[in-house]
Amino acid sequence: MSSNRDIDALIELMAKLPGLGPRSARRAVLHLIAKRELQLIPLADLMQRVAASARECLNCGNIGTTDICDICASEKRANGQLCVVEDVADLWAMERGRAFKGRYHVLGGTLSALDQIGPEQLRIPQLVNRVEAEGISEIVLALNATVDGQTTAHYIADQLEGRVTLTSLAQGVPIGGELDYLDDGTISAALNARKTL
Amino acid sequence: MSSNRDIDALIELMAKLPGLGPRSARRAVLHLIAKRELQLIPLADLMQRVAASARECLNCGNIGTTDICDICASEKRANGQLCVVEDVADLWAMERGRAFKGRYHVLGGTLSALDQIGPEQLRIPQLVNRVEAEGISEIVLALNATVDGQTTAHYIADQLEGRVTLTSLAQGVPIGGELDYLDDGTISAALNARKTL
């Protein structure tokens, strides 16, 4: 493409990132070369640092740079609440919401008969252990509203019934959402869960 | 976002790439951490290598890792043809076409009264010099079919009239194109330039 080996190899690797293709990878690489000091060199340095230090938290599965992540290490977060999420991206999304003050547990996926993913492939046994070990009183199931997500939620609820309070995220109209653009399922869920003003 | 400083900084830098935003940058970084050996480390290495070696060709403005790019250095490409393009991405696009056997000249933009870009801000004086110095017989103006691109083509044509054959890329129906999806201007250009079978 560029008739240069290193630059071509860089474009090829960039094109493998989710959300980028060959054309946007070429644009990104030209952009980086033009902003060498401000972006290319810092990016290379940070990637090297993250490659050397990033690891899964042994307790919850979050990604950080220590064996036990900052959230699990913080005593403030030990309030007896545990939020169960599918993956690290969902954990970060919950943290951006700034509403949840407890700790997390990352499953690493959802149960799926099709893909042969059973409870042992996920971190469900570890979850059951944590309930006892950390004296958890409430588990918030923040799983995606997909079939696999809800199957997984039901399975976890079965495993832990009677030992802990189980809750799930409310379903309803998103903040700023317009009724006309919502699907029928969301509207009926929001109506069924209507609140007295 | 991730409650980790290095990872957050990496996401922030990735989000500045063209074609990526905060959400896709987070996905890309999680993907890279999951594929540390295969993608993250090679990417960091290549970025460092490209940051150290990438430079503009002193002759044509192409980006490579030597002072004179591979195309300018190749005697085979000295066939008296010079293809003038707006930027390096366009040069790479021409090379992917594999049809042009001569050398290139990258202007680095187009003339623009609005943005106060005159001939001196582009590499137009260098282009005029190269015509003499390299014994150029034909200049192919491969500039974008935008107003600024065409203004620049006319300016260059004025500068070099009588000293060299000036050609421009043909306009017409793209290969695989369907008439119904083409704009009116392209259809009328293709009709005016119709060929006898």
Interface residues (C-beta under 8 A of the other chain):
Chain A: M1 S2 S3 N4 D6 I7 A9 L10 L13 M14 K16 L17 P18 G19 L20 S24 R26 R27 A28 V29 L30 H31 L32 I33 R36 Q39 L40 I41 P42 L43 A44 L46 M47 Q48 R49 V50 A51 S53 A54 N62 I63 G64 T65 C69 D70 I71 D87 V88 A89 W92 E95 R96
Chain B: M1 S2 S3 N4 D6 I7 A9 L10 L13 M14 K16 L17 P18 G19 L20 S24 R26 R27 A28 V29 L30 H31 L32 I33 R36 Q39 L40 I41 P42 L43 A44 L46 M47 Q48 R49 V50 A51 S53 A54 N62 I63 G64 T65 C69 D70 I71 D87 V88 A89 W92 E95 R96
